[in-house]
Amino acid sequence: MCVSMGPAAPAGTKHQPTSVAPCSQGQTRCGVCFSQDAFVKITRNEGVRSLWSGLPPTLVMAVPATVIYFTCYDQLRDLLRYGMGFQGNYIPLVAGGLARLGAVSVISPLELVRTKMQSQKLTYSELRVCIRSSVAQDGWLSLWRGWGPTVLRDVPFSALYWFNYELVKAQLCDQYDVSQATFSISFTAGAISGAVAAIMTLPFDVVKTRRQIQLGEMETLGVPMKNPTSTWHIMRGIWAESGYRGLFAGFLPRVIKVAPACAVMISTYEFGKIFFQKMNLDREQQAC
């Protein structure tokens, strides 16, 4: 879940615990042990291949999501800065948030497909029947179920990420007296900004995980949801149970996962942009 803020790993989706009460002590250690235990049990009971269940829809979701996200960010940033004449550090904040909002809205149905394939082990034919049944019962908007919590987590993450990334990148360029960010500068700025954004938006990620666990238990037991579980309702419940520690459970694993992923993605993206810009410039010069 880096710049694109993708969903959790398959192991986290496959294993549905019977209790959602957080650990009273050692939240981070508990989260790490839980992930290791889920990994071992899934591999033992369902085979190694089950760890990659839902990979095709994940790839189908990741490619357009990344293309939409980065393209929208660059276009919106340039529009605000050069087309509309706005100046200031808030431009990456606005452009990043809007770009993520658009990407999440387009990709949300594909994420629903991926989640169902991972959690229920459906074949493609069964999945088609399941989706048709859901649309028939609840309408087309049912394909965007979970859109709200995803937006609350991903839009602030992207806004904070791009704000900090552009800021740190500019400072590093000034420090090393270079006009264009090198691979190492982009990598460092990406890791720092990814870690900051991951920490600040962690409560929303905890809420989404709690909701997924509750929905998984209700589907397994066949129990309908009686009370609405809005993001703020779940957040208040977590706060009442374990305070701010509960909202920031899994702090270390999330930072370890997000920071390097953000660093790799943004440095690769920046390198690719520079490479193709140079290639296009060389072509234009040769044509002249």
C-alpha positions as a Markdown table, in Angstrom:
| # | Residue | x | y | z |
|---|---|---|---|---|
| 1 | Met | 0.0 | 0.0 | 0.0 |
| 2 | Cys | 2.4 | 2.6 | -1.1 |
| 3 | Val | 1.6 | 5.6 | -3.3 |
| 4 | Ser | -1.3 | 3.7 | -4.7 |
| 5 | Met | -2.4 | 2.7 | -1.4 |
| 6 | Gly | -3.4 | -0.8 | -2.4 |
| 7 | Pro | -5.3 | -3.2 | -0.2 |
| 8 | Ala | -3.8 | -5.4 | 2.5 |
| 9 | Ala | -1.9 | -8.6 | 1.6 |
| 10 | Pro | -3.7 | -11.8 | 1.0 |
| 11 | Ala | -2.7 | -13.3 | 4.3 |
| 12 | Gly | -4.6 | -10.5 | 6.1 |
| 13 | Thr | -7.7 | -11.0 | 4.0 |
| 14 | Lys | -7.8 | -14.8 | 4.2 |
| 15 | His | -7.5 | -15.2 | 7.9 |
| 16 | Gln | -10.6 | -14.1 | 9.7 |
| 17 | Pro | -10.2 | -14.2 | 13.5 |
| 18 | Thr | -13.1 | -15.0 | 15.8 |
| 19 | Ser | -12.4 | -12.0 | 18.1 |
| 20 | Val | -11.7 | -8.4 | 17.2 |
| 21 | Ala | -10.6 | -7.2 | 20.7 |
| 22 | Pro | -7.2 | -5.6 | 20.4 |
| 23 | Cys | -4.2 | -6.7 | 22.5 |
| 24 | Ser | -3.9 | -4.9 | 25.8 |
| 25 | Gln | -0.1 | -4.9 | 25.6 |
| 26 | Gly | 2.4 | -5.0 | 22.8 |
| 27 | Gln | 0.2 | -3.9 | 20.0 |
| 28 | Thr | 2.9 | -4.0 | 17.4 |
| 29 | Arg | 4.3 | -7.3 | 18.5 |
| 30 | Cys | 0.8 | -8.8 | 18.5 |
| 31 | Gly | 0.2 | -7.6 | 15.0 |
| 32 | Val | 3.5 | -9.2 | 13.7 |
| 33 | Cys | 2.8 | -12.5 | 15.4 |
| 34 | Phe | -0.8 | -12.5 | 14.1 |
| 35 | Ser | 0.5 | -12.0 | 10.5 |
| 36 | Gln | 3.1 | -14.8 | 10.9 |
| 37 | Asp | 0.5 | -17.2 | 12.4 |
| 38 | Ala | -2.0 | -16.4 | 9.5 |
| 39 | Phe | 0.8 | -17.0 | 6.9 |
| 40 | Val | 1.7 | -20.4 | 8.4 |
| 41 | Lys | -1.9 | -21.6 | 8.8 |
| 42 | Ile | -3.0 | -20.5 | 5.3 |
| 43 | Thr | 0.1 | -22.3 | 3.7 |
| 44 | Arg | -0.5 | -25.4 | 5.7 |
| 45 | Asn | -4.2 | -25.7 | 5.2 |
| 46 | Glu | -4.7 | -24.4 | 1.7 |
| 47 | Gly | -1.3 | -24.6 | 0.0 |
| 48 | Val | 1.2 | -22.0 | -1.1 |
| 49 | Arg | -0.9 | -21.1 | -4.2 |
| 50 | Ser | -3.7 | -19.8 | -1.9 |
| 51 | Leu | -1.4 | -16.9 | -0.9 |
| 52 | Trp | -1.8 | -15.6 | -4.4 |
| 53 | Ser | -5.5 | -16.1 | -4.7 |
| 54 | Gly | -7.1 | -13.1 | -6.4 |
| 55 | Leu | -3.8 | -12.1 | -8.1 |
| 56 | Pro | -5.4 | -11.6 | -11.6 |
| 57 | Pro | -8.0 | -9.0 | -10.4 |
| 58 | Thr | -5.3 | -7.4 | -8.2 |
| 59 | Leu | -3.1 | -6.9 | -11.3 |
| 60 | Val | -6.1 | -5.7 | -13.3 |
| 61 | Met | -6.9 | -3.2 | -10.5 |
| 62 | Ala | -3.3 | -2.1 | -9.9 |
| 63 | Val | -2.3 | -1.1 | -13.4 |
| 64 | Pro | -5.2 | 1.2 | -14.2 |
| 65 | Ala | -5.2 | 2.6 | -10.7 |
| 66 | Thr | -1.6 | 3.6 | -10.9 |
| 67 | Val | -2.0 | 5.0 | -14.4 |
| 68 | Ile | -5.0 | 7.1 | -13.4 |
| 69 | Tyr | -3.4 | 8.2 | -10.2 |
| 70 | Phe | -0.1 | 9.4 | -11.4 |
| 71 | Thr | -1.5 | 10.9 | -14.6 |
| 72 | Cys | -4.2 | 12.8 | -12.7 |
| 73 | Tyr | -1.7 | 14.1 | -10.2 |
| 74 | Asp | 0.8 | 15.5 | -12.8 |
| 75 | Gln | -2.0 | 17.0 | -14.8 |
| 76 | Leu | -3.8 | 18.6 | -11.8 |
| 77 | Arg | -0.5 | 19.9 | -10.3 |
| 78 | Asp | 0.5 | 21.5 | -13.6 |
| 79 | Leu | -3.1 | 22.9 | -14.1 |
| 80 | Leu | -3.1 | 24.5 | -10.7 |
| 81 | Arg | 0.4 | 25.9 | -11.0 |
| 82 | Tyr | 0.6 | 27.0 | -14.6 |
| 83 | Gly | -2.9 | 26.9 | -16.0 |
| 84 | Met | -4.6 | 28.7 | -13.1 |
| 85 | Gly | -1.6 | 30.6 | -11.7 |
| 86 | Phe | -1.8 | 29.2 | -8.1 |
| 87 | Gln | 1.4 | 29.2 | -6.1 |
| 88 | Gly | 2.3 | 27.6 | -2.8 |
| 89 | Asn | 3.1 | 24.3 | -1.1 |
| 90 | Tyr | -0.6 | 23.4 | -0.9 |
| 91 | Ile | -0.7 | 22.6 | -4.6 |
| 92 | Pro | 0.6 | 19.0 | -4.2 |
| 93 | Leu | -1.7 | 18.5 | -1.3 |
| 94 | Val | -4.8 | 19.4 | -3.4 |
| 95 | Ala | -3.6 | 17.6 | -6.5 |
| 96 | Gly | -2.7 | 14.5 | -4.6 |
| 97 | Gly | -6.0 | 14.3 | -2.8 |
| 98 | Leu | -8.1 | 14.8 | -6.0 |
| 99 | Ala | -6.0 | 12.3 | -8.0 |
| 100 | Arg | -6.5 | 9.7 | -5.4 |
| 101 | Leu | -10.3 | 10.4 | -5.1 |
| 102 | Gly | -10.6 | 9.8 | -8.9 |
| 103 | Ala | -8.6 | 6.7 | -8.9 |
| 104 | Val | -10.4 | 5.2 | -5.9 |
| 105 | Ser | -13.8 | 5.9 | -7.5 |
| 106 | Val | -12.9 | 4.2 | -10.7 |
| 107 | Ile | -11.2 | 1.2 | -9.2 |
| 108 | Ser | -13.6 | 0.5 | -6.3 |
| 109 | Pro | -15.6 | -2.2 | -8.0 |
| 110 | Leu | -12.4 | -4.1 | -9.0 |
| 111 | Glu | -11.3 | -4.0 | -5.3 |
| 112 | Leu | -14.6 | -5.5 | -4.3 |
| 113 | Val | -14.0 | -8.3 | -6.9 |
| 114 | Arg | -10.5 | -8.9 | -5.5 |
| 115 | Thr | -11.7 | -9.0 | -1.9 |
| 116 | Lys | -14.4 | -11.6 | -2.7 |
| 117 | Met | -12.0 | -13.8 | -4.6 |
| 118 | Gln | -9.5 | -13.8 | -1.7 |
| 119 | Ser | -12.0 | -14.1 | 1.2 |
| 120 | Gln | -14.5 | -16.6 | -0.3 |
| 121 | Lys | -12.3 | -18.5 | -2.8 |
| 122 | Leu | -14.8 | -18.0 | -5.6 |
| 123 | Thr | -14.2 | -19.2 | -9.2 |
| 124 | Tyr | -14.8 | -16.6 | -11.9 |
| 125 | Ser | -18.2 | -18.1 | -12.8 |
| 126 | Glu | -19.3 | -18.1 | -9.1 |
| 127 | Leu | -18.0 | -14.6 | -8.8 |
| 128 | Arg | -20.1 | -13.4 | -11.8 |
| 129 | Val | -23.2 | -14.9 | -10.2 |
| 130 | Cys | -22.3 | -13.3 | -6.8 |
| 131 | Ile | -21.9 | -9.9 | -8.4 |
| 132 | Arg | -25.1 | -10.2 | -10.4 |
| 133 | Ser | -27.0 | -11.2 | -7.3 |
| 134 | Ser | -25.6 | -8.3 | -5.4 |
| 135 | Val | -26.5 | -5.8 | -8.1 |
| 136 | Ala | -30.0 | -7.3 | -8.4 |
| 137 | Gln | -30.6 | -6.9 | -4.6 |
| 138 | Asp | -28.9 | -3.7 | -3.8 |
| 139 | Gly | -28.4 | -1.9 | -7.2 |
| 140 | Trp | -25.2 | -0.9 | -9.0 |
| 141 | Leu | -24.1 | 1.2 | -6.0 |
| 142 | Ser | -23.4 | -2.0 | -4.2 |
| 143 | Leu | -20.3 | -2.4 | -6.3 |
| 144 | Trp | -18.9 | 0.7 | -4.6 |
| 145 | Arg | -19.5 | -0.7 | -1.1 |
| 146 | Gly | -16.6 | 0.3 | 1.1 |
| 147 | Trp | -15.8 | 3.4 | -1.0 |
| 148 | Gly | -16.3 | 5.8 | 1.9 |
| 149 | Pro | -13.8 | 4.2 | 4.3 |
| 150 | Thr | -11.3 | 3.7 | 1.5 |
| 151 | Val | -11.6 | 7.4 | 0.5 |
| 152 | Leu | -11.2 | 8.5 | 4.2 |
| 153 | Arg | -8.0 | 6.5 | 4.4 |
| 154 | Asp | -6.4 | 6.9 | 0.9 |
| 155 | Val | -7.3 | 10.6 | 0.1 |
| 156 | Pro | -5.6 | 12.0 | 3.2 |
| 157 | Phe | -2.7 | 9.6 | 2.7 |
| 158 | Ser | -2.1 | 10.8 | -0.8 |
| 159 | Ala | -2.5 | 14.5 | 0.0 |
| 160 | Leu | 0.0 | 14.2 | 2.9 |
| 161 | Tyr | 2.3 | 12.1 | 0.8 |
| 162 | Trp | 2.6 | 14.4 | -2.1 |
| 163 | Phe | 2.8 | 17.5 | 0.1 |
| 164 | Asn | 5.7 | 16.0 | 2.1 |
| 165 | Tyr | 7.4 | 14.5 | -1.0 |
| 166 | Glu | 7.6 | 17.7 | -3.0 |
| 167 | Leu | 8.8 | 19.5 | 0.1 |
| 168 | Val | 11.5 | 17.0 | 1.1 |
| 169 | Lys | 12.6 | 16.6 | -2.5 |
| 170 | Ala | 13.0 | 20.4 | -3.0 |
| 171 | Gln | 15.0 | 20.6 | 0.2 |
| 172 | Leu | 17.3 | 17.8 | -0.7 |
| 173 | Cys | 17.8 | 19.2 | -4.2 |
| 174 | Asp | 18.9 | 22.6 | -2.6 |
| 175 | Gln | 21.1 | 20.8 | -0.1 |
| 176 | Tyr | 23.0 | 18.9 | -2.8 |
| 177 | Asp | 22.8 | 21.8 | -5.3 |
| 178 | Val | 21.1 | 19.9 | -8.1 |
| 179 | Ser | 18.4 | 21.2 | -10.4 |
| 180 | Gln | 16.7 | 17.9 | -10.9 |
| 181 | Ala | 16.1 | 15.1 | -8.3 |
| 182 | Thr | 18.4 | 12.1 | -8.6 |
| 183 | Phe | 17.2 | 8.6 | -8.1 |
| 184 | Ser | 18.6 | 8.6 | -4.5 |
| 185 | Ile | 16.9 | 11.9 | -3.7 |
| 186 | Ser | 13.5 | 10.6 | -5.0 |
| 187 | Phe | 14.0 | 7.4 | -3.1 |
| 188 | Thr | 14.8 | 9.2 | 0.2 |
| 189 | Ala | 12.0 | 11.7 | -0.2 |
| 190 | Gly | 9.5 | 8.9 | -1.0 |
| 191 | Ala | 10.5 | 6.9 | 2.0 |
| 192 | Ile | 10.2 | 9.8 | 4.4 |
| 193 | Ser | 6.9 | 11.1 | 3.1 |
| 194 | Gly | 5.5 | 7.6 | 2.9 |
| 195 | Ala | 6.3 | 6.9 | 6.5 |
| 196 | Val | 4.8 | 10.3 | 7.7 |
| 197 | Ala | 1.6 | 9.7 | 5.7 |
| 198 | Ala | 1.3 | 6.1 | 6.9 |
| 199 | Ile | 1.5 | 7.2 | 10.6 |
| 200 | Met | -0.9 | 10.0 | 10.3 |
| 201 | Thr | -3.6 | 8.0 | 8.5 |
| 202 | Leu | -3.1 | 4.8 | 10.5 |
| 203 | Pro | -6.4 | 5.2 | 12.4 |
| 204 | Phe | -8.4 | 5.0 | 9.2 |
| 205 | Asp | -6.5 | 1.9 | 8.2 |
| 206 | Val | -7.3 | 0.3 | 11.5 |
| 207 | Val | -11.0 | 1.2 | 11.1 |
| 208 | Lys | -11.1 | -0.4 | 7.7 |
| 209 | Thr | -9.4 | -3.6 | 8.9 |
| 210 | Arg | -11.9 | -3.8 | 11.8 |
| 211 | Arg | -14.8 | -3.4 | 9.4 |
| 212 | Gln | -13.4 | -6.1 | 7.1 |
| 213 | Ile | -13.0 | -8.5 | 10.1 |
| 214 | Gln | -16.6 | -7.8 | 11.2 |
| 215 | Leu | -18.0 | -8.3 | 7.7 |
| 216 | Gly | -16.1 | -11.5 | 7.3 |
| 217 | Glu | -17.4 | -12.9 | 10.6 |
| 218 | Met | -21.0 | -12.0 | 9.7 |
| 219 | Glu | -20.7 | -13.6 | 6.3 |
| 220 | Thr | -19.2 | -16.8 | 7.8 |
| 221 | Leu | -21.9 | -17.0 | 10.5 |
| 222 | Gly | -24.7 | -15.8 | 8.3 |
| 223 | Val | -25.6 | -13.0 | 10.7 |
| 224 | Pro | -27.0 | -9.8 | 9.2 |
| 225 | Met | -25.7 | -6.5 | 10.2 |
| 226 | Lys | -28.2 | -4.9 | 12.6 |
| 227 | Asn | -26.5 | -1.6 | 13.4 |
| 228 | Pro | -24.7 | 0.7 | 11.0 |
| 229 | Thr | -21.0 | 0.6 | 11.4 |
| 230 | Ser | -19.8 | 3.9 | 10.0 |
| 231 | Thr | -16.2 | 4.9 | 10.1 |
| 232 | Trp | -16.7 | 7.2 | 13.1 |
| 233 | His | -18.8 | 4.7 | 14.9 |
| 234 | Ile | -16.0 | 2.1 | 14.7 |
| 235 | Met | -13.4 | 4.7 | 15.6 |
| 236 | Arg | -15.3 | 5.7 | 18.7 |
| 237 | Gly | -15.6 | 2.0 | 19.7 |
| 238 | Ile | -11.9 | 1.4 | 19.3 |
| 239 | Trp | -11.1 | 4.6 | 21.3 |
| 240 | Ala | -13.5 | 3.4 | 24.1 |
| 241 | Glu | -11.8 | 0.0 | 24.2 |
| 242 | Ser | -8.2 | 0.9 | 24.1 |
| 243 | Gly | -7.7 | 4.6 | 23.6 |
| 244 | Tyr | -5.2 | 6.1 | 21.1 |
| 245 | Arg | -3.1 | 2.9 | 21.2 |
| 246 | Gly | -5.9 | 1.0 | 19.6 |
| 247 | Leu | -6.2 | 3.5 | 16.8 |
| 248 | Phe | -2.5 | 3.2 | 16.1 |
| 249 | Ala | -2.2 | -0.6 | 16.4 |
| 250 | Gly | 0.2 | -2.1 | 13.9 |
| 251 | Phe | 2.2 | 1.1 | 13.7 |
| 252 | Leu | 5.6 | -0.5 | 13.0 |
| 253 | Pro | 4.4 | -3.2 | 10.4 |
| 254 | Arg | 2.6 | -0.5 | 8.4 |
| 255 | Val | 5.6 | 1.9 | 8.3 |
| 256 | Ile | 7.9 | -1.0 | 7.4 |
| 257 | Lys | 5.6 | -2.0 | 4.6 |
| 258 | Val | 4.6 | 1.5 | 3.3 |
| 259 | Ala | 7.9 | 3.5 | 3.5 |
| 260 | Pro | 10.0 | 1.3 | 1.2 |
| 261 | Ala | 7.1 | 0.6 | -1.2 |
| 262 | Cys | 6.6 | 4.4 | -1.6 |
| 263 | Ala | 10.3 | 4.9 | -2.1 |
| 264 | Val | 10.6 | 2.3 | -4.8 |
| 265 | Met | 7.5 | 3.4 | -6.7 |
| 266 | Ile | 8.2 | 7.1 | -6.7 |
| 267 | Ser | 11.9 | 6.8 | -7.5 |
| 268 | Thr | 11.0 | 4.4 | -10.4 |
| 269 | Tyr | 8.3 | 6.7 | -11.6 |
| 270 | Glu | 10.6 | 9.8 | -11.5 |
| 271 | Phe | 13.4 | 7.9 | -13.3 |
| 272 | Gly | 10.9 | 6.7 | -16.0 |
| 273 | Lys | 9.7 | 10.3 | -16.5 |
| 274 | Ile | 13.2 | 11.6 | -16.9 |
| 275 | Phe | 14.2 | 8.8 | -19.2 |
| 276 | Phe | 11.2 | 9.2 | -21.6 |
| 277 | Gln | 11.5 | 13.0 | -21.6 |
| 278 | Lys | 15.1 | 12.7 | -22.6 |
| 279 | Met | 14.2 | 10.2 | -25.3 |
| 280 | Asn | 11.5 | 12.4 | -26.7 |
| 281 | Leu | 13.8 | 15.4 | -26.7 |
| 282 | Asp | 16.5 | 13.4 | -28.6 |
| 283 | Arg | 13.9 | 12.4 | -31.2 |
| 284 | Glu | 12.8 | 16.0 | -31.7 |
| 285 | Gln | 16.4 | 17.2 | -32.1 |
| 286 | Gln | 17.1 | 14.4 | -34.6 |
| 287 | Ala | 14.0 | 15.3 | -36.5 |
| 288 | Cys | 15.2 | 18.9 | -36.8 |
